[in-house]
Amino acid sequence: MFFQNYLYQIQTIPYLIASVLLITSIVFYFSEILNTNEVLFIKTNLMFWISVGYLLYLAGNIPIRVVRNYLFELVDLQNVLEISSILSIVMNFCFILGFIWGEKDKRY
């Protein structure tokens, strides 16, 4: 908030900090799953599919956010927006798979 004018620029620095923290927590979650017996039932774990969707989206969207904010004169923004749309579709597809294959009676 103090480094960028939020009325005229996309807030990239807070987004990057939040994305890196979220990716770190997802990696910790994956390492926790690998150390337990939940690896055998990973297909029916809704939290796994949500984590995969967010991880794929954030890993691809961090460079897109930097390019959109700082290097917008050097690249064609149409391609960047197409990649961002594809990442959103992949994330939502992972969510859908999680809701379809996930256990219906499990409480989180």
N, C-alpha and C positions, 0 to 999 in steps of 0.2 A: 504494500500500500504506500510505502514511503518512497520507493524507488521508481515507480511508474505512475503515470496519470491514468487512473482507471476509467476515466471518461473517454479517452481517445485511443488507448492501447489495450490489447488483450493482456490479462494478468498472467504472465508466464512464470514468473519466479515462484509465487505461491502454488501454482499448479504443478510445477516441477518438484517442489519439496514434498507436496502431498503424494504425488505419484511415486516418488522414490521410496517414501515411507510405506506406502501401500504395497509396492512390489517387495520390499523387505519383509513385511509381515506375511505375504503370500508365500515367499520362499521358506520362512520359518514354519508355516503351516504344512507345506509339502514335506519338509524334513521331519516334522512330527508324525505325519502319516507314514513315512517310510520306516520309522522306528517302532511302529505298532503293527497290530494284525489287521488294521483297516485297509492295508494294501490289497488284500484279497477281495474286498467288497467295494472297490473304488468306483466301479461302474454305477452303483446305486447310491453313491454319496452325493447329495445335492450340493453341499459346500465345495466339494472338489470341482464340480463343473462350473460353479460360479467363480471360483478362484482361477480356473483355467481361462475362462472368458475375460475376466478383468486383467489377468496377466498378459494375454495376447493383445488386448486393446491398449493397455498402457505402454507395453514395450514398443508398439508401433506408433502410438500417438505422441510420445515424448519428442521424437525427432520432428514429427509433423508440426507440433506446436512451436518448436524453436524456429523451424523454417518459415512458418507463417508469420511469426512476429519479427524476426530479425533479418531474414534473407529474402523477403518477399519480392525485391526488385530483381533478383538473380534467377528465380525459377518461375515456371509456369504454374500458377495456382490451381488450374483446372486439374492437373494430375494429382496434386496434393489433396484436393478435396475428394477425388475419386478414391484414393487410397484410404482416406479417413472414413468414407462411406463403407468401403469393403471391410475395414476393421470393425465398424459398428455392426455390420451384418454377421461377421464371424462371432463377435461377442454375444449377440442375441441368439445365434444358433447354438452356442454352448449352453446358454441359459435354458433354451427349449429342450435340449437333450437332457439336461439335469432334471427338469420338471417331468419329462416323460419317463426316464429311466429311474428316477429317484424313488426311494422308499416312501410309500404314502402314509405310513403310520408312525414315522419317526418324528420325535419332538426335539427341537433344538433349544 
